[in-house]
Amino acid sequence: MFSRPTHLPAAQTLLVAAVISVSLGSLSAQNNFPSAPGLPLQPGDAKLIVMTGRVSVIKDGVEWARNVGDIVEPKQVIITGPDGYAKFQLSDGSTFEVFQNTRAIFHETSAWDEFLSILIGRVKVYVDHSHGPNHKRVTTQTAIISVRGTIFDVVVEDEDATTFISVDEGVVDVYHQIFGGNPVQLHAGESIRVYRDQRLAARTVDKGNIARQVLRAAAQAVYEMLYNRTPGGAGTSTAGAPGAGSSTGASQGDKGKNPTGNAPPPPPPQ
């Protein structure tokens, strides 16, 4: 009577061991994705300093939930849900806020380079120029916003990438991403809406403030929500992050400092 070959069980054992090893390796890689508060902020990275609701990033095709103190690296996609809000700080002192239902690609923050690409939703940027000119670019599929140090909103409104740009402080140059040509310059209190199939023109600049008031009201609602979620109204989020109120007197906005006492959250820039 023939005996069964002994090498088959050994091969199966090796195969099972290999599968377990790969699975544990993948699990270890997931658990090792940086998610510890207090990680040092390196040049080119962004640090999450305030958040509420769903905030995550896409890394290697996988969505990862983020927490206050986590680092966002270049080329990662920042995502907020319908209840999401996040504020990030850059190593040069600049900050940017990501409001609900937004997707934005974070890039390196080197001078002159694009540091944010907004796919959909709203981002508010505070470029710090306290140490001199600070050249940055924010892009959408229809617009290029070039700044040297200022406070401004960018909203991608629909699938056609219709882009609304509003300036609170300073000056920005807006270019059409598709048609190119000369930029339209926006000053404080001015805004423009960029359409995919229309060239830019200076006459399209809105010097009114209705749209800006709507944005300020929406931002104020977020700040009040953060404030109200804090025990005792101390101005920090439930995760222990600093209050998200924007400064009205500094060109950069706030830098994540804790307000004192139980004062209401400061309003967005006027």
C-alpha positions in Angstrom: 0.0 0.0 0.0 1.3 3.4 -1.0 1.9 6.0 1.7 0.9 9.6 1.1 3.6 12.0 0.2 4.8 14.0 3.2 5.7 17.1 1.3 2.2 18.2 0.6 1.2 19.1 4.2 4.6 20.8 4.5 3.9 22.9 1.4 0.4 23.8 2.7 1.9 24.7 6.0 4.3 27.1 4.3 1.5 28.6 2.2 -0.6 29.2 5.3 2.4 30.7 7.1 3.1 33.0 4.1 -0.6 34.2 4.0 -0.6 34.9 7.7 2.7 36.8 7.4 1.4 39.0 4.6 -1.8 39.6 6.5 0.0 40.6 9.6 2.4 42.7 7.6 -0.5 44.6 6.0 -2.2 45.0 9.4 1.1 46.3 10.9 1.4 48.8 8.0 -2.1 50.1 8.7 -1.5 50.4 12.4 1.8 52.2 11.7 0.2 55.0 9.7 1.1 58.2 11.7 -1.8 59.0 14.0 -0.2 60.2 17.2 -0.7 63.7 18.5 2.5 65.6 19.1 4.3 64.4 16.0 6.8 67.2 14.9 5.7 69.4 12.1 8.2 69.1 9.2 8.6 71.7 6.4 6.2 70.6 3.7 3.7 69.0 6.0 0.4 70.2 7.6 -0.7 69.5 11.1 -4.4 69.1 12.1 -5.0 71.4 15.1 -8.8 71.8 15.2 -11.5 69.4 14.0 -15.0 68.3 14.5 -17.1 65.6 12.7 -15.7 63.4 10.0 -12.1 64.3 8.9 -10.0 61.8 7.0 -7.3 61.5 4.4 -6.7 59.2 1.4 -3.3 57.4 1.7 -2.4 54.6 -0.8 -6.0 54.4 -2.0 -7.4 53.9 1.6 -9.4 56.4 3.6 -8.0 56.9 7.1 -9.8 58.8 9.9 -7.6 61.6 11.4 -7.4 63.2 14.9 -6.1 66.4 16.3 -2.3 66.4 16.3 -2.0 64.2 13.2 0.2 65.1 10.3 -1.0 65.4 6.7 1.8 64.7 4.2 2.1 66.0 0.6 -0.1 64.4 -2.1 -2.7 63.2 0.5 -6.4 64.0 -0.1 -8.1 65.7 2.8 -11.8 64.7 3.1 -14.5 66.2 5.4 -18.0 64.8 5.8 -21.3 66.7 6.0 -20.5 67.4 9.7 -16.8 67.8 9.2 -14.5 70.7 9.8 -10.7 70.9 10.1 -8.0 73.4 10.6 -4.4 72.8 9.6 -1.2 74.6 10.4 1.9 74.8 8.2 5.5 75.1 9.3 5.7 78.7 8.1 2.8 79.8 10.4 0.1 79.8 7.8 -3.1 78.0 8.4 -6.1 76.8 6.3 -9.6 75.7 7.2 -11.5 72.9 5.4 -15.2 73.1 5.7 -17.9 70.4 5.3 -18.2 68.2 2.2 -14.8 69.1 0.9 -12.1 67.2 -0.9 -8.7 68.9 -1.3 -5.3 67.6 -2.3 -2.5 68.9 0.0 0.8 69.5 -1.7 4.2 70.6 -0.4 4.3 74.2 0.9 7.5 75.4 -0.8 7.6 79.0 -2.0 5.8 79.6 -5.2 4.4 76.1 -5.4 0.8 75.0 -5.4 0.0 73.9 -1.9 -3.7 73.0 -2.2 -5.8 71.7 -5.1 -9.5 71.9 -4.2 -11.7 69.3 -5.9 -15.0 70.2 -4.3 -16.1 72.3 -1.3 -14.7 75.2 0.6 -11.3 76.1 2.0 -10.3 79.3 3.8 -6.6 80.2 3.7 -4.6 82.4 6.0 -1.1 83.1 4.5 1.4 84.3 7.1 3.7 87.1 5.7 5.0 88.3 9.0 8.5 87.3 8.0 8.2 88.7 4.5 6.4 87.8 1.2 5.0 84.3 1.3 4.2 83.1 -2.2 1.6 80.4 -2.5 -0.9 79.0 -5.0 -4.2 77.4 -4.6 -5.8 75.7 -7.6 -9.1 74.2 -8.8 -9.9 72.7 -12.1 -10.9 76.1 -13.4 -8.8 78.7 -11.4 -5.3 79.4 -10.2 -5.2 81.7 -7.2 -1.7 83.3 -6.6 -1.0 85.0 -3.3 1.8 86.7 -1.4 0.2 86.8 2.0 -3.5 87.3 2.6 -6.8 85.8 3.8 -9.2 84.5 1.2 -11.9 81.9 0.6 -12.1 79.4 -2.3 -15.3 77.5 -3.0 -15.7 74.9 -5.7 -19.4 74.8 -6.1 -20.3 72.0 -8.5 -19.1 69.2 -10.8 -18.1 71.8 -13.5 -15.6 73.2 -10.9 -17.3 76.6 -10.9 -15.0 78.4 -8.5 -15.9 81.3 -6.2 -13.0 83.4 -4.8 -13.5 86.0 -2.1 -10.8 88.1 -0.4 -11.0 89.2 3.2 -7.5 90.8 3.4 -4.7 91.5 1.1 -4.5 91.0 -2.7 -4.7 87.8 -4.9 -4.3 87.3 -8.6 -6.8 84.9 -10.2 -6.0 83.1 -13.5 -8.2 80.9 -15.6 -6.9 77.4 -15.5 -8.1 76.5 -19.0 -8.0 79.8 -21.0 -5.0 81.3 -19.3 -4.4 85.0 -20.2 -3.9 87.9 -17.9 -5.0 87.6 -14.2 -7.8 89.4 -12.5 -6.6 91.1 -9.3 -8.9 91.0 -6.3 -8.5 93.3 -3.3 -10.1 93.0 0.2 -13.9 92.9 -0.1 -13.9 91.8 -3.7 -14.9 88.4 -5.2 -15.2 86.7 -8.5 -16.8 83.5 -9.8 -14.8 81.5 -12.4 -16.7 79.4 -14.9 -15.2 76.5 -16.9 -16.3 77.9 -20.3 -15.9 81.6 -19.8 -12.7 83.7 -19.9 -11.9 86.0 -17.0 -12.7 89.7 -17.2 -12.1 92.5 -14.8 -15.8 93.6 -15.2 -16.9 90.3 -13.5 -15.3 91.3 -10.2 -18.0 91.8 -7.5 -17.2 94.6 -5.2 -20.3 93.9 -3.1 -20.4 91.8 0.1 -23.5 89.7 0.0 -21.7 86.4 -0.9 -18.9 87.2 1.6 -21.5 87.7 4.3 -23.0 84.3 3.5 -19.5 82.7 3.9 -18.9 84.5 7.1 -22.2 83.4 8.5 -21.4 79.8 7.6 -18.0 80.0 9.2 -19.5 81.6 12.3 -21.9 78.7 12.6 -19.0 76.3 12.6 -17.1 78.3 15.2 -20.1 78.4 17.5 -20.6 74.7 17.1 -17.0 74.1 18.2 -17.5 76.4 21.1 -20.7 74.9 22.2 -19.3 71.4 22.1 -16.6 72.4 24.6 -17.4 71.8 28.3 -17.6 75.2 29.9 -17.2 77.0 26.6 -13.4 77.2 26.8 -12.9 77.5 23.1 -11.4 74.0 22.4 -12.9 71.1 20.5 -13.9 67.9 22.1 -10.5 66.4 21.0 -8.7 69.1 23.0 -7.8 71.3 20.0 -7.5 75.1 20.1 -10.6 77.2 19.2 -11.1 77.9 15.6 -12.1 81.6 15.8 -10.4 83.8 13.2 -8.5 86.9 14.2 -9.8 90.2 12.8 -6.6 92.1 13.4 -3.8 89.9 12.2 -3.0 89.2 8.5 -2.6 85.5 9.2 -5.7 84.9 11.3 -5.0 82.8 14.4 -2.2 80.4 15.0 -4.1 77.9 17.2 -3.7 79.7 20.6 -6.2 78.9 23.3 -8.5 81.8 24.1 -9.0 82.4 27.8 -12.1 82.6 29.9 -15.6 81.9 28.6 -15.8 84.6 26.0 -17.9 83.7 22.8 -16.0 82.6 19.8 -14.6 85.5 17.7 -16.3 86.2 14.4 -14.7 85.5 11.0 -12.6 88.3 9.4 -14.7 91.2 8.2 
